[in-house]
Amino acid sequence: MPLMLKSASDNLISMKKTMTATEVARNFSAVLDAVASGDEIEITRGKVVVAVLIPDPQKKTVARMLEAFKERHAKYGPMDDETYAIYQEILEERHAPYNLVGGEFDRDPWER
């Protein structure tokens, strides 16, 4: 993993990191992975911040979904049956590509 000059966090989900441009260039794949997982990275050149990489705010992550459910629960209380059904639909859609149902257990996984 790349060398971090400093890091700060106001919660356990997201970290703000500072890296030199050279470190970013040498570890670009790891930097992209960190940003994709929610980290914010400041890129410096000569101790001056020249850029900031931030995660896509529209990307739906489990952490954001969990945060939204916690906010909803705090505001409205427990889910009613209709909301719970919608929640279950979302989970089923997200997991559908990984579920083996409808005779899928009998097929050879190497055949297309």
C-alpha positions as CSV (number, residue, x, y, z in Angstrom):
1,M,0.0,0.0,0.0
2,P,1.2,3.5,-0.7
3,L,3.0,5.6,1.9
4,M,0.6,8.1,3.5
5,L,2.0,11.4,4.7
6,K,-1.0,12.0,7.0
7,S,-4.5,10.8,7.4
8,A,-7.5,12.0,9.3
9,S,-10.9,10.5,9.9
10,D,-14.1,11.8,11.4
11,N,-15.7,8.4,11.2
12,L,-14.8,4.8,10.6
13,I,-16.2,4.6,7.1
14,S,-14.3,7.3,5.3
15,M,-10.7,8.5,5.6
16,K,-9.0,11.6,4.2
17,K,-5.4,10.8,3.1
18,T,-2.6,13.0,1.8
19,M,-0.2,11.6,-0.7
20,T,2.5,13.1,-3.0
21,A,2.0,13.0,-6.8
22,T,4.8,10.6,-7.0
23,E,3.2,8.2,-4.6
24,V,-0.1,8.4,-6.4
25,A,1.6,7.7,-9.8
26,R,3.5,4.7,-8.4
27,N,0.4,3.2,-6.7
28,F,-2.4,4.4,-8.9
29,S,-4.4,1.1,-8.8
30,A,-4.3,1.0,-5.0
31,V,-5.3,4.7,-4.9
32,L,-8.3,4.1,-7.1
33,D,-9.3,1.2,-4.9
34,A,-9.1,3.4,-1.9
35,V,-11.2,6.1,-3.5
36,A,-13.7,3.6,-4.7
37,S,-14.1,2.3,-1.1
38,G,-14.9,5.8,0.1
39,D,-11.5,7.4,1.0
40,E,-10.7,11.0,0.0
41,I,-7.2,11.6,-1.2
42,E,-5.3,14.9,-1.3
43,I,-2.5,14.9,-3.8
44,T,0.4,17.2,-3.1
45,R,3.3,18.5,-5.1
46,G,6.0,20.3,-3.0
47,K,3.8,20.3,0.1
48,V,1.0,22.2,-1.8
49,V,-2.3,20.4,-2.4
50,V,-2.8,20.3,-6.2
51,A,-5.8,18.0,-6.4
52,V,-8.3,16.0,-4.4
53,L,-9.7,12.6,-5.4
54,I,-13.1,12.0,-4.0
55,P,-15.5,9.0,-4.4
56,D,-18.4,9.3,-6.8
57,P,-21.3,10.8,-4.7
58,Q,-23.8,8.9,-6.8
59,K,-22.3,5.5,-6.3
60,K,-24.5,3.3,-4.1
61,T,-22.5,1.6,-1.5
62,V,-23.5,-0.6,1.4
63,A,-22.3,2.0,3.8
64,R,-24.4,4.7,2.3
65,M,-27.4,2.4,2.1
66,L,-26.9,1.4,5.8
67,E,-26.6,5.1,6.7
68,A,-29.8,5.9,4.8
69,F,-31.7,3.2,6.7
70,K,-30.4,4.4,10.0
71,E,-31.5,8.0,9.2
72,R,-34.9,6.8,8.1
73,H,-35.2,4.7,11.3
74,A,-34.3,7.6,13.5
75,K,-36.8,9.9,11.7
76,Y,-39.7,7.5,11.2
77,G,-39.2,4.5,13.4
78,P,-39.2,0.9,12.3
79,M,-40.0,0.0,8.7
80,D,-43.6,-0.8,7.8
81,D,-44.4,-3.8,5.7
82,E,-44.5,-2.0,2.4
83,T,-41.0,-0.4,3.0
84,Y,-39.6,-3.7,4.1
85,A,-40.9,-5.3,0.9
86,I,-39.1,-2.7,-1.1
87,Y,-35.9,-3.2,0.9
88,Q,-36.2,-7.0,0.2
89,E,-36.7,-6.3,-3.6
90,I,-33.5,-4.2,-3.6
91,L,-31.5,-6.9,-1.9
92,E,-32.9,-9.6,-4.3
93,E,-32.0,-7.4,-7.3
94,R,-28.4,-6.8,-6.0
95,H,-27.9,-10.5,-5.3
96,A,-29.7,-12.0,-8.3
97,P,-26.5,-12.4,-10.4
98,Y,-25.0,-14.5,-7.6
99,N,-28.0,-16.6,-6.7
100,L,-28.2,-20.1,-8.1
101,V,-32.0,-20.8,-8.4
102,G,-34.3,-22.5,-10.8
103,G,-32.3,-25.6,-11.6
104,E,-29.0,-23.7,-11.7
105,F,-27.5,-26.1,-9.1
106,D,-27.6,-28.9,-11.7
107,R,-25.7,-27.1,-14.5
108,D,-22.0,-27.2,-15.1
109,P,-20.6,-23.9,-14.0
110,W,-18.0,-24.0,-16.8
111,E,-20.6,-24.2,-19.5
112,R,-22.1,-21.1,-20.9
